[in-house]
Protein backbone atom coordinates (compact mmCIF):
# COMPACT_ATOMS: atom_id res chain seq x y z
CA UNK A 1 0.00 0.00 0.00
CA UNK A 2 0.97 3.62 -0.33
CA UNK A 3 -0.57 6.95 0.64
CA UNK A 4 -1.88 8.56 -2.53
CA UNK A 5 -0.03 11.55 -3.85
CA UNK A 6 -1.53 14.89 -2.90
CA UNK A 7 -2.70 14.04 0.62
CA UNK A 8 -1.05 15.98 3.44
CA UNK A 9 -1.24 15.58 7.20
CA UNK A 10 -1.74 18.84 9.06
CA UNK A 11 -2.04 19.66 12.74
CA UNK A 12 -4.71 22.28 13.41
CA UNK A 13 -5.43 23.42 16.95
CA UNK A 14 -4.13 20.14 18.38
CA UNK A 15 -6.12 18.00 15.94
CA UNK A 16 -4.64 15.96 13.09
CA UNK A 17 -6.30 16.31 9.70
CA UNK A 18 -5.56 14.88 6.27
CA UNK A 19 -6.43 17.16 3.38
CA UNK A 20 -6.07 16.88 -0.35
CA UNK A 21 -3.72 19.35 -2.00
CA UNK A 22 -2.81 19.95 -5.60
CA UNK A 23 -4.37 18.97 -8.88
CA UNK A 24 -4.33 15.25 -8.05
CA UNK A 25 -6.98 15.80 -5.37
CA UNK A 26 -9.04 18.59 -6.93
CA UNK A 27 -12.29 16.67 -6.30
CA UNK A 28 -11.45 15.77 -2.68
CA UNK A 29 -13.54 18.24 -0.71
CA UNK A 30 -13.24 17.04 2.87
CA UNK A 31 -10.88 16.70 5.80
CA UNK A 32 -10.20 13.34 7.41
CA UNK A 33 -9.52 13.53 11.13
CA UNK A 34 -6.86 11.23 12.61
CA UNK A 35 -6.16 10.45 16.23
CA UNK A 36 -2.58 10.70 17.50
CA UNK A 37 -1.80 7.03 16.81
CA UNK A 38 -3.09 7.17 13.24
CA UNK A 39 -1.18 10.42 12.66
CA UNK A 40 1.98 8.74 13.96
CA UNK A 41 1.52 5.87 11.51
CA UNK A 42 0.85 8.29 8.65
CA UNK A 43 4.05 10.19 9.41
CA UNK A 44 6.10 7.00 9.57
CA UNK A 45 4.97 5.64 6.18
CA UNK A 46 4.47 8.83 4.18
CA UNK A 47 6.10 8.62 0.74
CA UNK A 48 6.87 4.90 0.94
CA UNK A 49 5.28 1.52 0.34
CA UNK A 50 4.00 -0.22 3.46
CA UNK A 51 2.05 -3.27 4.56
CA UNK A 52 -0.32 -3.87 7.43
CA UNK A 53 2.52 -5.78 9.10
CA UNK A 54 4.65 -2.62 8.94
CA UNK A 55 1.92 -0.63 10.67
CA UNK A 56 1.37 -3.33 13.30
CA UNK A 57 5.08 -3.40 14.13
CA UNK A 58 5.17 0.39 14.45
CA UNK A 59 2.27 0.34 16.93
CA UNK A 60 3.75 -2.52 18.96
CA UNK A 61 7.11 -0.75 19.23
CA UNK A 62 5.67 2.67 20.05
CA UNK A 63 2.89 1.72 22.47
CA UNK A 64 4.09 -1.65 23.82
CA UNK A 65 0.76 -3.33 23.07
CA UNK A 66 0.06 -6.93 22.01
CA UNK A 67 0.37 -7.59 18.29
CA UNK A 68 -3.20 -8.94 18.20
CA UNK A 69 -4.58 -5.62 19.42
CA UNK A 70 -2.38 -3.66 17.02
CA UNK A 71 -3.51 -5.92 14.14
CA UNK A 72 -7.19 -5.22 14.85
CA UNK A 73 -6.54 -1.48 15.05
CA UNK A 74 -4.51 -1.47 11.83
CA UNK A 75 -7.15 -3.43 9.93
CA UNK A 76 -9.82 -0.94 11.01
CA UNK A 77 -7.60 2.03 10.15
CA UNK A 78 -6.73 0.68 6.69
CA UNK A 79 -10.42 0.09 5.95
CA UNK A 80 -11.14 3.74 6.70
CA UNK A 81 -8.16 4.98 4.70
CA UNK A 82 -9.22 2.86 1.71
CA UNK A 83 -12.85 3.92 2.03
CA UNK A 84 -11.82 7.58 2.07
CA UNK A 85 -9.52 7.05 -0.92
CA UNK A 86 -6.34 7.98 0.95
CA UNK A 87 -4.29 4.88 0.09
CA UNK A 88 -3.80 2.70 -2.93
Phi and psi restraints in degrees (value plus and minus 20) as a CYANA .aco file:
   2 UNK   PHI    -176.3  -136.3
   2 UNK   PSI     124.2   164.2
   3 UNK   PHI     -89.1   -49.1
   3 UNK   PSI     111.7   151.7
   4 UNK   PHI     -84.7   -44.7
   4 UNK   PSI     124.7   164.7
   5 UNK   PHI     -80.8   -40.8
   5 UNK   PSI     119.1   159.1
   6 UNK   PHI      80.6   120.6
   6 UNK   PSI     -25.5    14.5
   7 UNK   PHI    -119.6   -79.6
   7 UNK   PSI     114.1   154.1
   8 UNK   PHI    -149.5  -109.5
   8 UNK   PSI     116.0   156.0
   9 UNK   PHI    -107.6   -67.6
   9 UNK   PSI     109.8   149.8
  10 UNK   PHI    -147.9  -107.9
  10 UNK   PSI     129.1   169.1
  11 UNK   PHI    -128.1   -88.1
  11 UNK   PSI     100.5   140.5
  12 UNK   PHI    -145.4  -105.4
  12 UNK   PSI      94.7   134.7
  13 UNK   PHI      33.1    73.1
  13 UNK   PSI      21.6    61.6
  14 UNK   PHI      61.3   101.3
  14 UNK   PSI     -18.0    22.0
  15 UNK   PHI    -130.1   -90.1
  15 UNK   PSI     123.7   163.7
  16 UNK   PHI    -117.5   -77.5
  16 UNK   PSI     110.2   150.2
  17 UNK   PHI    -152.3  -112.3
  17 UNK   PSI     122.9   162.9
  18 UNK   PHI    -127.0   -87.0
  18 UNK   PSI     110.1   150.1
  19 UNK   PHI    -149.8  -109.8
  19 UNK   PSI     132.2   172.2
  20 UNK   PHI    -106.5   -66.5
  20 UNK   PSI     115.6   155.6
  21 UNK   PHI    -151.5  -111.5
  21 UNK   PSI     127.4   167.4
  22 UNK   PHI      67.2   107.2
  22 UNK   PSI     156.1   196.1
  23 UNK   PHI     -86.0   -46.0
  23 UNK   PSI     -48.2    -8.2
  24 UNK   PHI     -80.5   -40.5
  24 UNK   PSI     -50.4   -10.4
  25 UNK   PHI    -136.9   -96.9
  25 UNK   PSI      12.1    52.1
  26 UNK   PHI     -79.6   -39.6
  26 UNK   PSI     -49.9    -9.9
  27 UNK   PHI    -114.6   -74.6
  27 UNK   PSI     -15.1    24.9
  28 UNK   PHI    -110.6   -70.6
  28 UNK   PSI      85.3   125.3
  29 UNK   PHI    -133.8   -93.8
  29 UNK   PSI      16.6    56.6
  30 UNK   PHI    -163.9  -123.9
  30 UNK   PSI     149.1   189.1
  31 UNK   PHI    -131.1   -91.1
  31 UNK   PSI     121.4   161.4
  32 UNK   PHI    -130.9   -90.9
  32 UNK   PSI     101.4   141.4
  33 UNK   PHI    -104.9   -64.9
  33 UNK   PSI     115.6   155.6
  34 UNK   PHI    -140.3  -100.3
  34 UNK   PSI     123.6   163.6
  35 UNK   PHI     -99.0   -59.0
  35 UNK   PSI     156.6   196.6
  36 UNK   PHI     -81.6   -41.6
  36 UNK   PSI     -57.9   -17.9
  37 UNK   PHI     -87.0   -47.0
  37 UNK   PSI     -63.8   -23.8
  38 UNK   PHI     -85.9   -45.9
  38 UNK   PSI     -58.5   -18.5
  39 UNK   PHI     -84.0   -44.0
  39 UNK   PSI     -60.7   -20.7
  40 UNK   PHI     -78.8   -38.8
  40 UNK   PSI     -66.9   -26.9
  41 UNK   PHI     -82.0   -42.0
  41 UNK   PSI     -63.8   -23.8
  42 UNK   PHI     -76.3   -36.3
  42 UNK   PSI     -67.6   -27.6
  43 UNK   PHI     -82.9   -42.9
  43 UNK   PSI     -56.2   -16.2
  44 UNK   PHI     -92.3   -52.3
  44 UNK   PSI     -50.0   -10.0
  45 UNK   PHI    -131.3   -91.3
  45 UNK   PSI     -15.8    24.2
  46 UNK   PHI     -77.0   -37.0
  46 UNK   PSI     116.7   156.7
  47 UNK   PHI      45.8    85.8
  47 UNK   PSI       6.6    46.6
  48 UNK   PHI    -170.8  -130.8
  48 UNK   PSI     138.0   178.0
  49 UNK   PHI     -91.2   -51.2
  49 UNK   PSI     126.1   166.1
  50 UNK   PHI    -170.1  -130.1
  50 UNK   PSI     144.0   184.0
  51 UNK   PHI    -142.1  -102.1
  51 UNK   PSI     150.5   190.5
  52 UNK   PHI     -83.2   -43.2
  52 UNK   PSI     -54.3   -14.3
  53 UNK   PHI     -81.3   -41.3
  53 UNK   PSI     -57.5   -17.5
  54 UNK   PHI     -80.5   -40.5
  54 UNK   PSI     -66.6   -26.6
  55 UNK   PHI     -86.2   -46.2
  55 UNK   PSI     -60.6   -20.6
  56 UNK   PHI     -79.8   -39.8
  56 UNK   PSI     -67.3   -27.3
  57 UNK   PHI     -81.4   -41.4
  57 UNK   PSI     -60.1   -20.1
  58 UNK   PHI     -81.3   -41.3
  58 UNK   PSI     -62.8   -22.8
  59 UNK   PHI     -86.8   -46.8
  59 UNK   PSI     -63.2   -23.2
  60 UNK   PHI     -80.1   -40.1
  60 UNK   PSI     -65.7   -25.7
  61 UNK   PHI     -87.3   -47.3
  61 UNK   PSI     -60.8   -20.8
  62 UNK   PHI     -95.3   -55.3
  62 UNK   PSI     -62.6   -22.6
  63 UNK   PHI    -129.1   -89.1
  63 UNK   PSI     -21.2    18.8
  64 UNK   PHI      32.1    72.1
  64 UNK   PSI      32.7    72.7
  65 UNK   PHI    -133.9   -93.9
  65 UNK   PSI     141.1   181.1
  66 UNK   PHI     -84.0   -44.0
  66 UNK   PSI     125.5   165.5
  67 UNK   PHI     -79.6   -39.6
  67 UNK   PSI     -53.9   -13.9
  68 UNK   PHI     -84.5   -44.5
  68 UNK   PSI     -59.1   -19.1
  69 UNK   PHI     -88.6   -48.6
  69 UNK   PSI     -64.7   -24.7
  70 UNK   PHI     -80.6   -40.6
  70 UNK   PSI     -60.6   -20.6
  71 UNK   PHI     -80.3   -40.3
  71 UNK   PSI     -65.6   -25.6
  72 UNK   PHI     -82.4   -42.4
  72 UNK   PSI     -62.9   -22.9
  73 UNK   PHI     -84.9   -44.9
  73 UNK   PSI     -62.2   -22.2
  74 UNK   PHI     -85.7   -45.7
  74 UNK   PSI     -62.3   -22.3
  75 UNK   PHI     -80.2   -40.2
  75 UNK   PSI     -63.7   -23.7
  76 UNK   PHI     -85.0   -45.0
  76 UNK   PSI     -62.8   -22.8
  77 UNK   PHI     -83.2   -43.2
  77 UNK   PSI     -65.0   -25.0
  78 UNK   PHI     -84.8   -44.8
  78 UNK   PSI     -54.7   -14.7
  79 UNK   PHI     -80.7   -40.7
  79 UNK   PSI     -64.6   -24.6
  80 UNK   PHI     -85.3   -45.3
  80 UNK   PSI     -67.2   -27.2
  81 UNK   PHI     -79.6   -39.6
  81 UNK   PSI     -60.4   -20.4
  82 UNK   PHI     -87.9   -47.9
  82 UNK   PSI     -64.5   -24.5
  83 UNK   PHI     -78.8   -38.8
  83 UNK   PSI     -59.7   -19.7
  84 UNK   PHI    -101.0   -61.0
  84 UNK   PSI     -27.5    12.5
  85 UNK   PHI      59.2    99.2
  85 UNK   PSI       4.2    44.2
  86 UNK   PHI    -106.2   -66.2
  86 UNK   PSI     -44.3    -4.3
  87 UNK   PHI    -146.6  -106.6
  87 UNK   PSI     138.6   178.6
